[in-house]
Structure formats: C-alpha cells, structure tokens
Amino acid sequence: MDGGAAAILERLGVSSRIVGTAAPDFFKAFSGNERAKLSAIPVLDRGQGNAEAVIAAKPDLVVGISAYSFGGFGGTPTVEQLAKAGAQSLVACKGSAPVKDLSATTGFIRQVAKAFGVEQRGDELITQLTASIGRPATTAPVRTLALSAPPAAGQPVTAQGGAGLANGIITLAGGSNIAQDSGQDFAGLSAEEVVTRDPQAIVVVSGFSRGSEAELLASIRSSPVLAGTTAVKEGRFAVVPQSILLSPSVLNGDAVAMIAAVLRKPAA
C-alpha cells in the first residue's frame, strides 16, 4: 500500500511480487542501489493509496505500515472494500503506550515474513535492524520534544505523544519525550507546559511541511514559544524524516542514530 511497506518487502527479497505501491515519498530516505530498486516499483498512486487504483491492480494481499492506510486517509480502501475485491489486508499493529522500543516494527516484519514464507529472512532483517541501534545510552535521559511545525501563537503545541513509534525511537536514542504522558499519538501542550518541562533537545519531524527542511528548522528554532528552552539555547536539534520516525521502517535504526548523535553532542 505504501513505500514503507514496499521497502520491507524489498529487504525480505520478495519485491518481485509487488504489483504496485502508493506514497513513493517514503523512498526519499533511501539512497544508492536500494533507492534505485525501490524507484522501479510501479506507483499506483503518488498519494496515500487511491481505492480505485489499488483495487484495479488486483492484489491478493495489501500490506500497509499504518491502519490509516486502510480507510483512515481520504480515498484509501477499507479492509472491507479490499476483502470484497478478493484481497487480504496486513497492517502493522500498535503497541501499548508509552512505546519504548521498536516492537511495532519487528513484529510487523515477522508478520510480513510469515505471510510470504520467508521467516528466516525476517529474522535476519530484524537482527540487522536491532544491531544498527547500538548500545543504549548510559547517561540520564535527555528531555526531548518532537514536533513537525512551529508552535502557533495562542494555540497548543502539537507534539509527538507516547503512543507513537517516535516515542520508542526517542527512548532508544537516549531521550525522554516530554509529551509521552499523553498516551496518544499526538499531544497538545500549552506554552507554559513546554517551558516548565524545558526540552533539552528538539526533534524536527520533516516531510509534512511544503518548505525545505532548512526552512522548517529555522521556523521552529525562531519560535517565541521555544525561545527560553534549553534546546534552543544550546542548539540541539535533530531533523528526521517522518517516514522513518513515525511508522515501521527498515530505517528506524537510522532515526535512532540521528537523534542519538544530537542528544550526545556538547551544547552549541
């Protein structure tokens, strides 16, 4: 259904069985030969997966990294629609909040590997992914805020909450998400709460803004709401693509490394 799922199938060695994908923007986080292989997969819809286009491809199985891919995003097919068309559905399941690890990703890889009869390749991929994360931080967790847009004046600060995969990635990187107590994918914090909780680092989630990553970073860095935080004063920012931070991906380990590098660096 989406580029993230397609990348998992490619790593499992079953890309020849993909009739098409949606959301090819997920491929931007890849490089080299792997990016070329992924770019060769037929694109059914450049958006989230138009129901008519997906059904017209006559898949036996539709794989998605998010439940939103199945009727949650406008125009995407529901599980019921796919079943009526003769296609089964396989979607990554969320864990309980707060998420502390990559269980959602490793569990999904196992599900997909089993569906395609390549369980050993699945185990090997999981081993590679977990090995890429490295050792957990031994220092005190760094207070971290993750957001995809600058706070709007007079509005709650929309941040990544404790129920999303981002919380697990931040935790593995050595951080402590200041909004993880929300128990939801997203949290709304008042400006006062942000100041009180005082993030020492900010994860800038790219991929939603129409502007460049540099423009997004600049707008968040210059936000009056965040001006008094330790993160802004010390210049600790990590820009991470949403495609490898918010949902299961073979590059989740890269997201951990990108954040960990910022959390461990001296103040600017």
C-alpha positions, -999 to 999 in steps of 0.1 A, spaced: 0 0 0 29 24 8 65 29 2 74 20 37 59 -15 33 74 -18 -1 109 -12 13 103 -40 39 93 -64 11 124 -54 -9 147 -62 21 129 -95 25 137 -104 -11 101 -106 -24 99 -73 -43 91 -92 -75 57 -100 -60 48 -63 -56 22 -52 -82 25 -16 -72 28 9 -43 15 42 -31 32 70 -12 66 68 -30 78 98 -10 89 71 16 117 62 -8 134 96 -3 151 84 29 169 57 9 200 60 -12 221 43 -38 212 9 -53 184 4 -28 168 37 -38 170 27 -75 154 -7 -68 125 9 -49 120 36 -75 115 8 -101 84 -4 -83 52 6 -102 34 35 -85 -3 31 -83 -9 64 -66 15 92 -55 -8 99 -26 -17 75 2 -34 49 -20 -65 57 -41 -90 29 -36 -99 25 -72 -62 23 -83 -53 -2 -56 -83 -25 -64 -77 -22 -101 -42 -37 -96 -59 -69 -84 -36 -77 -55 -40 -108 -34 -26 -91 -3 -24 -54 6 3 -45 31 4 -13 50 26 2 78 -4 21 93 -40 15 99 -47 49 84 -38 33 50 -70 13 52 -97 39 51 -81 63 75 -67 86 49 -93 101 25 -98 79 -6 -79 49 7 -96 15 6 -111 0 37 -104 -36 47 -140 -44 38 -136 -30 3 -104 -50 -3 -120 -82 10 -149 -77 -13 -124 -73 -42 -107 -106 -31 -77 -91 -14 -65 -97 22 -50 -70 43 -20 -69 66 -12 -39 87 13 -31 114 -2 -32 149 4 -6 175 18 -15 209 6 -1 243 16 34 254 41 46 262 61 29 234 96 23 245 112 3 216 108 -10 181 84 -39 188 59 -25 163 85 -27 136 100 -60 144 65 -75 150 54 -63 116 85 -76 99 77 -111 114 41 -108 102 51 -100 66 79 -126 65 55 -153 76 29 -142 51 54 -146 23 71 -178 37 105 -161 43 106 -163 81 144 -168 81 149 -136 61 126 -119 85 148 -130 115 179 -118 96 164 -84 89 153 -80 125 189 -89 136 203 -63 112 179 -36 124 184 -42 161 222 -43 156 221 -9 139 208 7 170 239 1 191 241 2 229 216 21 249 227 54 265 241 51 300 236 87 309 204 103 322 177 106 295 177 139 277 143 157 278 131 158 242 103 175 223 93 162 188 72 184 165 65 188 128 56 225 127 64 256 147 40 264 175 12 288 165 6 318 187 -21 312 212 -25 276 202 -14 244 220 19 230 209 12 198 189 39 173 197 45 135 193 29 117 222 37 85 240 17 61 219 35 66 186 67 48 174 85 81 176 84 78 214 102 44 212 128 58 188 135 88 211 138 64 241 163 42 223 183 72 213 187 82 250 159 107 252 127 112 273 98 126 254 83 154 274 49 146 259 48 109 264 24 110 293 -4 119 268 -9 82 260 -18 93 224 0 95 191 -1 133 194 -2 156 224 -13 192 228 9 211 253 4 246 264 32 271 260 35 271 298 39 233 299 66 234 273 85 260 293 81 241 326 91 207 311 120 225 293 132 202 265 169 199 262 166 187 226 141 191 198 133 165 171 121 183 140 98 159 120 102 167 83 81 155 54 48 174 62 59 209 55 58 223 20 90 241 25 125 227 28 140 210 59 162 241 64 131 264 64 112 242 88 142 240 112 146 278 110 109 284 118 110 261 148 143 275 161 129 310 159 96 303 176 90 327 206 73 298 225 105 278 224 130 306 228 136 300 265 141 263 263 174 246 269 172 230 234 171 264 216 197 280 239 221 250 233 212 244 197 202 208 200 180 200 170 177 167 151 158 168 117 144 134 110 121 123 81 86 113 92 88 82 70 115 66 93 103 81 126 66 77 128 59 43 113 77 9 109 106 11 86 138 -7 78 155 26 85 141 31 121 176 24 133 189 54 112 163 75 130 176 64 164 212 72 153 203 106 140 186 116 173 213 100 195 240 120 177 223 152 187 215 141 223 251 132 229 268 163 214 280 191 236 260 223 237 265 246 207 
